[in-house]
Amino acid sequence: MHLKPLLKNQYAHLALGLYLLNILDYIFTIRLIFWLNFKTEVEGNIFMRELFETDPIVVFVYKFFVIGTLILLLFVNLDKYKIAKIGLISLFFVYSALLVYHIVLVCV
């Protein structure tokens, strides 16, 4: 069963929004670590924390290209796999909550 064009368009906006939230997460994390002199412990993801301690450029490449590619794979497979829809929607809400966390952390 194929998605209707309008619904597919809504998922496209969701995927784009998820990618933008991913970029904002990177910007907020860089700001906290380097501009506000937080330690890398502010990064809750252990894998990403290790990457930040190694080289922030590697994090940049990972966040922009690897995560972007994974979001694109979810979007492309919306028709084939129900889990792709669930994943796209779930990740959007997780990244939205993460941005709220970043905003609260900066404001407090």
Secondary structure, DSSP 8 states (H G I E B T S, - for coil): ----HHHHHHHHHHHHHHHHHHHHHHHHHHIIIIIS---GGG---HHHHHHHHH-HHHHHHIIIIIHHHHHHHHHHTTTT-HHHHHHHHHHHHHHHHHHHHHHHHHH-
